[in-house]
C-alpha cells in the first residue's frame, strides 16, 4: 500500500490559484458565476 502521494516538482503552485485574485471585479465571469449560484440546479445534480 502506498502511503505517499506523488508530487510534481514542476507545478508552479502548491494550491490552485483563486480566480478572485486573477479576475477584475467587473469581469463577465464573476457575473455568470453569480447567476449560476442563484439557479436551482437540483434537477441536474440529482438531489
N, C-alpha and C positions, 0 to 999 in steps of 0.2 A: 504494500500500500504506500502511495506517495503522500508524504505529509507536507510537502512544499509546493507552492505554486511556481510555475515557470515565470521568469521575468524577461522582458525585452529591454535591454540596456540602451537601445536606440530610441526608445519612446521619449519625446521631449517633456511630457507632463507626468507627474505622479498620479494626479487625479484628472478626470476630464474637465476641461475648462468650462466655466459658466458662460452661457450666451449673454447673460446680463452684463458681463464685463466687456463683451465684444460688440454688442448691438447698440446703436444710438437710441436714446429714449423715444424718438419718434419713428423708429423703423417699422415697416409694414409687418414684419414677422411678430412683433410684440402685439399688434392689433389682432392679427389672426389667432395668436395663442390665447388672447383674452376672450375672443368669440368662441373658440373651441371649448374653453373652460366652462362657458355658460351653457353649452349644448347638453342635452340629455342623451348620452351615448350608451345607456344601459342595454338597449336592444342590440347594439353592435358588440358590446363587451360580453353580453350573456348573463347579466346579473338581474 
